[in-house]
Amino acid sequence: MGDNEVIRESDLIQLDGTIDKLINEYHLRPSVVNVLIEHALKVCDNHLYSSYLYPIAGDFNRNGIDTSDKAVNALRGKSAVQ
């Protein structure tokens, strides 16, 4: 995102809904969500795509990824495969 780029309110509402879904439907802790979002922004050129986030969130949930350290380690392993 450039320095002069404006964040639209609709983008913030969508992001809020995404974060809410990751926490409440995928049962991820906020620290894990932070790691996931930071990773997705890096990998997806500063965009957040639900088609990228939600499958990883499902993997995290199934595999008991409940700390930021576990999330970082899981994503490192995933990046090596991609």
C-alpha positions as CSV (number, residue, x, y, z in Angstrom):
1,M,0.0,0.0,0.0
2,G,1.5,3.3,-1.0
3,D,1.9,6.3,1.4
4,N,-0.8,8.2,-0.4
5,E,-3.3,5.4,-0.7
6,V,-6.5,5.8,1.2
7,I,-8.1,2.9,3.0
8,R,-11.8,2.7,2.3
9,E,-14.3,2.2,5.1
10,S,-15.7,-0.9,3.2
11,D,-12.2,-2.4,3.2
12,L,-12.0,-2.0,7.0
13,I,-15.5,-3.5,7.5
14,Q,-14.5,-6.5,5.3
15,L,-11.2,-6.9,7.3
16,D,-13.1,-6.7,10.6
17,G,-15.5,-9.5,9.3
18,T,-12.5,-11.6,8.2
19,I,-10.8,-11.3,11.6
20,D,-14.1,-12.0,13.4
21,K,-14.5,-15.2,11.3
22,L,-10.9,-16.4,11.9
23,I,-11.4,-16.0,15.6
24,N,-15.0,-17.1,16.1
25,E,-15.5,-19.7,13.3
26,Y,-12.0,-21.1,13.0
27,H,-11.4,-20.7,16.8
28,L,-7.9,-19.1,16.3
29,R,-6.3,-17.0,19.0
30,P,-5.7,-13.4,18.1
31,S,-1.9,-13.9,18.1
32,V,-2.3,-16.7,15.6
33,V,-4.6,-14.5,13.4
34,N,-1.9,-11.8,13.5
35,V,0.7,-14.2,12.2
36,L,-1.6,-15.5,9.5
37,I,-2.5,-12.0,8.3
38,E,1.1,-10.8,8.3
39,H,2.1,-13.9,6.3
40,A,-0.8,-13.5,3.8
41,L,0.1,-9.9,3.2
42,K,3.6,-10.8,2.4
43,V,2.7,-13.8,0.2
44,C,-0.2,-12.1,-1.6
45,D,1.4,-8.7,-2.4
46,N,-0.4,-6.8,0.4
47,H,-3.8,-8.3,-0.3
48,L,-5.9,-10.4,1.9
49,Y,-7.8,-13.1,0.0
50,S,-10.3,-15.3,1.9
51,S,-9.4,-18.1,-0.6
52,Y,-5.9,-18.0,0.8
53,L,-6.7,-17.3,4.5
54,Y,-9.5,-19.7,5.3
55,P,-7.8,-23.0,4.1
56,I,-4.8,-22.2,6.2
57,A,-7.0,-21.2,9.2
58,G,-8.8,-24.6,8.8
59,D,-5.4,-26.4,8.8
60,F,-4.4,-24.4,11.9
61,N,-7.6,-25.4,13.7
62,R,-7.3,-29.1,12.8
63,N,-3.6,-29.2,13.8
64,G,-4.0,-27.4,17.1
65,I,-2.0,-24.4,16.1
66,D,-2.7,-22.2,19.1
67,T,0.4,-20.0,19.6
68,S,2.1,-17.5,17.4
69,D,5.3,-19.6,17.5
70,K,3.5,-22.7,16.3
71,A,1.8,-20.6,13.5
72,V,5.2,-19.2,12.3
73,N,6.7,-22.7,12.3
74,A,3.7,-24.1,10.4
75,L,3.9,-21.4,7.8
76,R,7.6,-21.9,7.3
77,G,6.9,-25.5,6.5
78,K,4.1,-24.5,4.2
79,S,6.3,-21.9,2.4
80,A,8.9,-24.5,1.7
81,V,6.3,-26.6,-0.1
82,Q,4.9,-23.8,-2.2
